[in-house]
Amino acid sequence: MTTGSIAVDIGASSGRIIKGYLEENQLKLEEIYRFENKVVKKGAYVCWEIDTLFAEIITGLKRCAKEEGELISIGIDTWAVDFVLLDENDQLLTDAVAYRDPRTDGMMADVFEIISKERLYLETGIQFQKFNTIYQLYYLKKTYPDLLHKATSFLMIPDYLNFLLTGVKANEYTNATTTQLVNAFTKKWDTDLIEKLGINPEMFHEILPPKTKLGNVKKELVGEIGFDLDVILPATHDTGSAVVSVPEVSDTIYISSGTWSLIGVENTFPICVTKALDGNFTNEGGVEYRYRFLKNIMGLWMIQEVKRQYNNQYSFAELVALAHEAYPFQSIVNVDDDRFLKPDNMIEEIEKYCMETCQVPPTTPGEVAKCVFDSLAASYQKAINQLEEIYEKEFHTINVIGGGSLNEMLNQLIADTTGKEVLAGPVEATAIGNIVVQMMANGELEGIEQARNLVKNSFSIKRYKAGTA
């Protein structure tokens, strides 16, 4: 009988339940269930509907019960930095406030008054983004100190979903590192830093690595869904899972391309030097305690918002086609400007940026789309230049993984802009990484190298070279 594992992969706009199994020495994937994810306004804050997400997971698992073969394990991955706090009775003290909420405005400067930017980077190796968990927690410290005092459990989004599934409370390593509260070298909570911020370190749980078997599904849920599963920690940070699926990492820069673009390389040690700090590169934890040395760049969020602003009258494929027709329009924007993080109107912000920088503003859907794609390619080129300067070496290939690898126009733009060969795929990078880590934990794969060889033999990769469009 075929055995399989389930990846619960939840992104900023949707979640999926994907079954993975081995067949003739290849990894096969089957999407079982898909559901919507969105932020909603709750009181003064923009929040994720965390209980709805868990209900959707249960609905998906009920559908999995009808699948052929034996399902033996499940792993959950989501985005980073966001969290909930529980009281002594395991009741929610906070909503799952979304990182795009502006509550952290000004918090970074306040934290730097307590611990310097340089010291913070030296200890954690994590990039500075105003929505990092450290600044979200410091906002609560300043605004709702009594609430923070009552908190006995800090759980990030996948940690909380795992708690609902198993009753076990733990913090998974790859996601924990994105809080900017984990020491990059000890791989443990930096209690000295946490205490300096006036936050109770006791509410943080043990940090567990990917491949840890957390427990089994709670008995009452087994009765509801119809079967039991081992709940295994993948890299619960979706980018951490995605990077596991990069087939070759020795001489390759990867771009995990989705709502965000994460561009970097894999290391066995953190790089906390001045050049990395100046370039705002991060050292996020990876599977088998590898480090994801990368830069966070605004990604396809911009074109997603453009599509929404046009009332979804154009598909993404149609926007790409219109961008092709918009040649020779050439204006570009700085995609990492905070104005593009959560604007009321993405198209108007792009137009205003162009006018403020004495460029021709886009006037058609094709010109808007071309502006976004050209701007992303330009930002990738800048990040690659910084990366190669820090490493003092030239990388020859770029592997684009995730949903963005389907965008042939952007892939060719990256090749043309950087002069490097671009490898596109696998598309389902995050789910693949999630599943192969479960397979490692289950003894079906020996380690990350074997997992990557399996990915290489299971999924096709498309190649792009400069000037071949």
ABEGO torsion letter per residue (X at the ends): XBBBBBBBBBBAABBBBBBBBBBGGBBBBBBABBBBBBBBBBEABBBBBAAAAAAAAAAAAAAAAABBEBBABBBBBBBBGBBBBBBAAGBBABBBBBAABAAABGAAAAAAAABBAAAAAAAAGBBBBAABAAAAAAAAAAABAAAAAABABBBBAAAAAAAAAAGBBBBBAAAAAAAGABBAAAGBBBAAAAAAAGBBAAABBBBBBBGBBAEBBBAAAAAAAGBBBBBBBBBABAAAAAAAABABAAABBBBBBBABBBBBBBBABBBABAAAAAAGBBBBBBBGGBBBBBBBBBBAAAAAAAAAAAGGABBAAAAAAAAAAAOABABBBBAABAAAABBABAAAAAAAAAAAAGBBBBABAAAAAAAAAAAAAAAAAAAAAAAAAAAGBBBABBBBBEAAAABAAAAAAAAAAAGBBBBBOBAAAAAAAAAAAAAAAAGABABAAAAAAAAAAABBBBBBBBGAX
